[in-house]
Amino acid sequence: MPLQATDKIWMDGELVAWQDAKVHILTHSLHYGCGVFEGIRAYATKQGPAVFRLTDHISRLFNSAKIYMIDVPFTPAQLVEATKETVRVNNIDACYIRPIVYLGYGEMGLNPLPCPVQVSIAVWPWGAYLGDEGIAKGVRMKISSWQRHDPNSMPPAAKGTGMYINSSMAKVEALKAGYDEAIMLSPQGYVSECTGENIFVVKGGRIITPPVSAGALQGITQDSVFAIARDEGIEVEVGNLLRSDLYTADEAFLSGTAAEVVPVQSVDDRIVGDGTPGPVTKRIQEIYFGAVRGELDRYKDWNEYVR
Ligand SMILES: Cc1ncc(COP(=O)(O)O)c(C=O)c1O
């Protein structure tokens, strides 16, 4: 899916034309991968575009920055407002939103502390990340030969730019082998997460997803799934899973801002359930899509309107 340009990108407090949003080749983050970012979506609702759980995403951005000792030169409230402004000025109903905090031009070398901290927010239209068919029928997953980071080599709670090389390696391996997406295991051999999604299994009517200690990011979609499941009277557990738990699950699904809620059809060629989206997955998916589009009063606090 090639990038679809919009009008303006917010850079350090200014709205810059899309084609002029450039950085110097000696930008520190480009060389050493030290930056933090978020992936957010705005959805079309009856009251105009609503950014889904914007404040929670900006709060995670600041936590990621804290973990990497990056001092963001704006407040969370300023970045919430800047995000809304960027959606507004681009006159777009639904979009993906990418805030990034990065280290700019100034010094080189592995000490990031003297570098200027810069912030940018871009928005563009982005369809279903794992495809419309993936959302409707499910995706084929492969356990990667690449392990997820050990929490003492890369902190899984942070969304650090350089950390995603690990995800890209696993993604390429899975795609080249003919699968849709990869699942990574922790160095201890437990299921961790996918390249940009959390993973859940449904077993005996209960939903289970791996903990941060197994290398999983605390997804905001994951948190929304927890709330929806509990409201539906479905038990939720955060606990370690073995790869065989994936093979023998009644259902499995993925969650993430870009991917949304996606059923899993198979893992390593073992069909999960009967290979079609199961009842729990379908229910969660249906409520999630209702919530993001501002159709459900129960979850209205998650819709942050830009106008
Ligand atoms: C590695 C990884 N895990 C999980 C997720 C899901 O997180 P969220 O639901 O907050 O988008 C993402 C996406 O941000 C991710 O990159």
The ligand as an SDF file (V2000), in Angstrom:
LIG
                    3D

 16 16  0  0  0  0  0  0  0  0999 V2000
    4.8220   -4.7640   18.6190 C   0  0  0  0  0  0  0  0  0  0  0  0
    3.4190   -4.3190   18.8130 C   0  0  0  0  0  0  0  0  0  0  0  0
    2.6230   -5.0490   19.6000 N   0  0  0  0  0  0  0  0  0  0  0  0
    1.3390   -4.6920   19.7970 C   0  0  0  0  0  0  0  0  0  0  0  0
    0.8010   -3.5830   19.1970 C   0  0  0  0  0  0  0  0  0  0  0  0
   -0.6170   -3.2110   19.4530 C   0  0  0  0  0  0  0  0  0  0  0  0
   -0.6780   -2.0270   20.1820 O   0  0  0  0  0  0  0  0  0  0  0  0
   -1.8900   -1.0200   20.0230 P   0  0  0  0  0  0  0  0  0  0  0  0
   -3.1240   -1.8250   20.2130 O   0  0  0  0  0  0  0  0  0  0  0  0
   -1.6800   -0.0270   21.0990 O   0  0  0  0  0  0  0  0  0  0  0  0
   -1.8110   -0.4520   18.6740 O   0  0  0  0  0  0  0  0  0  0  0  0
    1.6080   -2.8010   18.3670 C   0  0  0  0  0  0  0  0  0  0  0  0
    1.0930   -1.5890   17.7180 C   0  0  0  0  0  0  0  0  0  0  0  0
    1.2850   -0.5150   18.2080 O   0  0  0  0  0  0  0  0  0  0  0  0
    2.9420   -3.1750   18.1740 C   0  0  0  0  0  0  0  0  0  0  0  0
    3.7440   -2.4590   17.3760 O   0  0  0  0  0  0  0  0  0  0  0  0
  1  2  1  0
  2  3  1  0
  2 15  2  0
  3  4  2  0
  4  5  1  0
  5  6  1  0
  5 12  2  0
  6  7  1  0
  7  8  1  0
  8  9  2  0
  8 10  1  0
  8 11  1  0
 12 13  1  0
 12 15  1  0
 13 14  2  0
 15 16  1  0
M  END
$$$$
